[in-house]
Amino acid sequence: MQKFEPDTFKQLQDAIVSGGDWSRILTGFARKAAARQDWAKAYQEEAAVPVGKLPVDNRFDQASRTDLTSFAQQIKDIINQAGLPNSKLLTDNIEAFMRKLQ
């Protein structure tokens, strides 16, 4: 919105701050944006451009992919060995994900 209709964006900000009818402004913009394929194309082109160099290291790259159980166990081992403060949460999440897949 800020890029394609800066005045509407300003109106939206003002409405939010003042407690005005921001939903009407947002809905109106959404309707207009849905009809503007040129906006969608411009957004997609910009989103495809890399922002910067991202790290390429993947600490889970060596995890076994032979079966789900081995994969999940090795992922949990890697998480536990990393010494992260939230490792219990992460391993619980992996276990819950496994239950969903099975």
Backbone as a ProteinNet text record, in pm:
[ID]
protein_1_A
[PRIMARY]
MQKFEPDTFKQLQDAIVSGGDWSRILTGFARKAAARQDWAKAYQEEAAVPVGKLPVDNRFDQASRTDLTSFAQQIKDIINQAGLPNSKLLTDNIEAFMRKLQ
[TERTIARY]
83	0	87.4	189.7	275.8	341	376.1	441.2	343.3	227.4	135.7	34.6	-1.5	-95.6	-52.7	51.3	102.9	0.2	-88.7	-190.8	-288.6	-326.2	-415.9	-346.4	-217.6	-140.9	-140	-120.7	-122.2	-259.5	-364.9	-500.7	-522.6	-471.8	-485.3	-413.5	-292.3	-217.3	-290.9	-339.2	-411.6	-537.3	-608.8	-731.5	-701.2	-592.5	-555.4	-520.2	-439.8	-396.4	-514.6	-606.2	-717	-838.8	-832.8	-948.2	-1057.1	-1020.3	-1117.3	-1151.1	-1221.2	-1268	-1158.6	-1059.3	-947.3	-986.6	-1087.7	-1126	-1180.2	-1252	-1304	-1189.5	-1087.9	-971.2	-896.6	-875.6	-803	-880.5	-1010.4	-1093.9	-1096.4	-1106.4	-1105.8	-975.4	-865	-736.5	-724.7	-771.9	-763.9	-843.2	-959.6	-1038.6	-965.4	-906.7	-834.7	-710.2	-639.3	-517.1	-548.2	-661.2	-699	-719.5	-758.2	-783.1	-659.2	-555.7	-435.4	-326	-326.9	-226.7	-86.6	-77.3	53.7	117.2	35.3	88.7	140.8	62.9	103.4	234	244.5	365.3	487	470.3	581	623.8	527.1	557.5	633.1	586.1	650.4	792.2	813.4	947.7	1042.1	994.6	1078.5	1104	1003.2	1018.7	1116.3	1134.1	1224	1370.6	1397.1	1534.8	1592.4	1707	1767.2	1803.2	1776.4	1803.7	1951.1	2009.8	2150.8	2196.4	2319.3	2372.2	2326.8	2252.7	2206.2	2306.1	2315.4	2406.9	2362.8	2458.6	2425.6	2446	2501.3	2522.8	2389	2374.8	2254	2296.9	2272.3	2318.7	2247.1	2136.1	2060.3	2089.3	2183.8	2213.2	2254.6	2319.8	2370.1	2268.4	2150.2	2048.2	2004.3	1985.7	1944.1	1807.6	1794.5	1665.1	1609.4	1662.7	1618	1476.4	1443.7	1307.4	1277.8	1150.3	1106.3	1161.1	1162.7	1209.3	1356.6	1439.9	1583.6	1606	1534	1547	1512.7	1397.6	1353.6	1450.8	1499.8	1593.6	1722.3	1773	1896.5	1875.4	1761.7	1731.6	1727.5	1661.4	1655.3	1795.2	1879.4	2017.2	2094.8	2081.1	2151.1	2103.7	1972.8	1918.4	1973.6	1974.4	2024.6	2173.2	2250.6	2394.5	2425.9	2334.9	2357.3	2352.1	2292.1	2286.4	2197.7	2094.5	2002.5	1916.8	1883.9	1803.5	1661	1612.8	1476.1	1475.5	1578.2	1588.6	1471.4	1420.3	1304.9	1184.1	1158.8	1048	1065.8	1187.2	1213.2	1196	1248.3	1233.9	1088.3	1017.5	873.7	799.7	839	777.1	803.2	925.6	959.6	875.4	862.2	782.8	636.2	582.6	443.2	426.2	523.7	519.7	523.7	604.6	612.9	478.4	415.1	284.7	183.9	191.2	100.5	124.2	250.5	285.2	250.5	249.9	226.3	80.8
-118.8	0	125.2	123	240.7	271.7	168.4	189	234.3	169.9	193	305.3	326	434.6	499.4	581.1	642.1	729	795.9	878.4	791.6	678.9	586.2	528.1	500	448.8	550.2	675.5	781.9	791.2	781.1	783.8	666.6	550.7	432.5	453.6	503.6	529.9	630	736.3	837.9	779.8	695.8	635.5	541.8	467.2	375.4	454.6	558.1	639	709.8	761.5	841.1	757.1	626.2	542.1	555	598.3	615.5	484.3	493.6	376.7	325.1	259.5	207.6	86.2	11.5	-109.3	-75.4	34.6	76.9	110	177.4	214.2	88.8	-2.9	-124.4	-211.8	-224.4	-303.2	-242.3	-112	-44.6	-67.6	-60.2	-84.8	-230.1	-322.7	-464.8	-492.6	-431.9	-449.4	-394.1	-277.1	-215.9	-298.1	-344.4	-422.1	-553.6	-614.3	-740.6	-723.1	-604.5	-578.1	-528.6	-496.6	-439.7	-544.4	-613.7	-716.9	-657.1	-533	-469.4	-451.5	-423.9	-412.9	-548	-652.4	-786.9	-826.4	-797	-832.8	-756.5	-627.8	-547.6	-598.6	-632.6	-684.5	-816.9	-907.7	-1038.1	-1024.6	-933.2	-912.4	-861.1	-768.6	-715.1	-819.3	-901	-1003.3	-1112.5	-1132	-1235.5	-1194.1	-1065.6	-1016.8	-1044	-1114.6	-1142.4	-1012.7	-1011.1	-893.3	-885.5	-996.4	-1000.5	-1144.6	-1165.4	-1300.9	-1369.4	-1476.6	-1553.2	-1663.8	-1703.4	-1812.7	-1941.5	-2017.3	-2140.1	-2264.8	-2249.1	-2364.1	-2417.1	-2547.8	-2614	-2717.6	-2690.5	-2781.5	-2916.3	-2923.7	-3048.1	-3126.2	-3080.2	-3140.7	-3287	-3324.4	-3461.6	-3557.4	-3509.1	-3596.9	-3701.5	-3822.3	-3933.1	-3905.4	-3943.3	-3928.1	-4064.4	-4169.1	-4302.6	-4332.2	-4285.7	-4302.8	-4192.2	-4174.2	-4063.3	-4074.2	-4192.9	-4211.1	-4173.7	-4222.4	-4189.3	-4040	-3983.1	-3840.2	-3758.9	-3787.6	-3711.3	-3728.8	-3850.9	-3874.5	-3796.9	-3797.1	-3723.1	-3572.1	-3524.5	-3381.5	-3345.8	-3429.6	-3404.1	-3407.3	-3502.2	-3509.1	-3381.9	-3336.3	-3214	-3094.6	-3085.7	-2975.5	-2981.8	-3100.5	-3114.7	-3083.6	-3122.7	-3096.1	-2948.7	-2875.1	-2733	-2650.4	-2705.3	-2634.5	-2511.5	-2514.5	-2401.5	-2392.5	-2272.7	-2259.2	-2313.5	-2323.4	-2371.3	-2508.9	-2590.1	-2719.8	-2811.7	-2805.8	-2889.6	-2853.8	-2727.1	-2682.3	-2731.8	-2720.7	-2763.4	-2914	-2990.8	-3136.2	-3179	-3114.2	-3143.2	-3113.7	-3005.9	-2968.5	-3075.3	-3126.1	-3232.4	-3356.2	-3392	-3510.1	-3491.9	-3373.8	-3347.1	-3352.9	-3301.5	-3305.8	-3450.5	-3531	-3672.8	-3741.8	-3712.7	-3774.8	-3734.2	-3611.1	-3565.3	-3641.3	-3668.7	-3736	-3885	-3943.2	-4088.2	-4123.6
0	0	0	80.4	89	-45.4	-119.7	-248.5	-356.4	-363.6	-474.9	-449.6	-325.3	-292.2	-160.6	-165.9	-42.2	30.7	-43.9	22.9	101.2	42.7	111.4	233.6	220.7	333.5	448.2	414.6	516	581.6	501.6	556.6	652.4	614.6	700.1	832.5	825.9	949.1	1038.1	977.4	1054.6	1118.5	1043.5	1096.3	1212.4	1201.7	1310.5	1436	1419	1533.4	1599.9	1517.7	1572.9	1609	1582.9	1612.3	1507.8	1388.7	1280.5	1211.8	1100.7	1027.5	935.6	994.1	917.1	833.6	876.9	803.3	664.3	652.5	522.5	428	479.2	397.8	353.5	446.1	414.5	316.4	335.7	245.3	105.7	99.5	-30.3	-104.7	-33.5	-97.3	-142	-60.3	-95.7	-223.3	-236.1	-358.3	-480.7	-463.6	-574.1	-609.3	-508.5	-531.7	-602.7	-570.8	-634.9	-784.9	-826	-968.2	-1041.7	-970.9	-1032.3	-1047.6	-1159.2	-1185.2	-1197.6	-1241.9	-1253.5	-1115.5	-1013.5	-877.8	-830.8	-855.5	-814.1	-882.1	-1011.2	-1084.7	-1030.6	-1006.1	-952	-814.9	-732.3	-598.3	-609	-694.4	-709.2	-762.9	-855.9	-909.1	-801.8	-719.9	-612.8	-505.3	-474.5	-371.9	-414	-544.4	-595.3	-590	-572.6	-568.2	-429.6	-422	-292.2	-219	-90.5	-9.2	26.5	48.9	85.8	86.3	122.4	125.5	254	237	351.2	382.3	508.7	540.7	471.3	424	352.7	438.6	556.2	643.6	693	689.9	737.1	839.5	964	1068.6	1063.5	992	983.7	855.1	777.9	648	658.7	766.8	781.3	843.3	875.3	933.9	832.4	880.1	793.9	733.2	607.1	539.9	498.6	559.9	522.5	569.8	690.1	740.3	841	868	952.8	1094.6	1149.6	1287.3	1300.8	1210	1214.2	1195	1100.3	1074	1198.4	1257.3	1374.5	1490.7	1512.3	1622.6	1601.7	1480.2	1454.5	1465.4	1423.4	1439	1588	1667.8	1812.9	1873.7	1830.6	1881.9	1847.5	1725	1682.4	1765.5	1788.7	1868.8	2010.5	2069.9	2207.5	2217	2115.4	2115.8	2094.4	2033.5	2006.9	2135.2	2240.4	2367.9	2365.8	2287.2	2278.8	2404.8	2447.1	2569	2553.4	2432.6	2409.4	2342.9	2369.4	2302.8	2336.7	2458	2495.2	2409.2	2392.6	2308.5	2165.1	2112.9	1975.9	1958.5	2052.7	2040.9	2060.1	2149.9	2165.1	2035.4	1968.3	1841.9	1735.1	1729.2	1633.7	1661.5	1788.7	1823.5	1785.7	1808.9	1772	1620.3	1547.7	1402.6	1352.2	1414.9	1378.2	1398.5	1512.1	1539.3	1432.6	1385.5	1279.3	1149.8	1119.5	994.6	994.9	1112.6	1119.6	1116.7
[MASK]
++++++++++++++++++++++++++++++++++++++++++++++++++++++++++++++++++++++++++++++++++++++++++++++++++++++

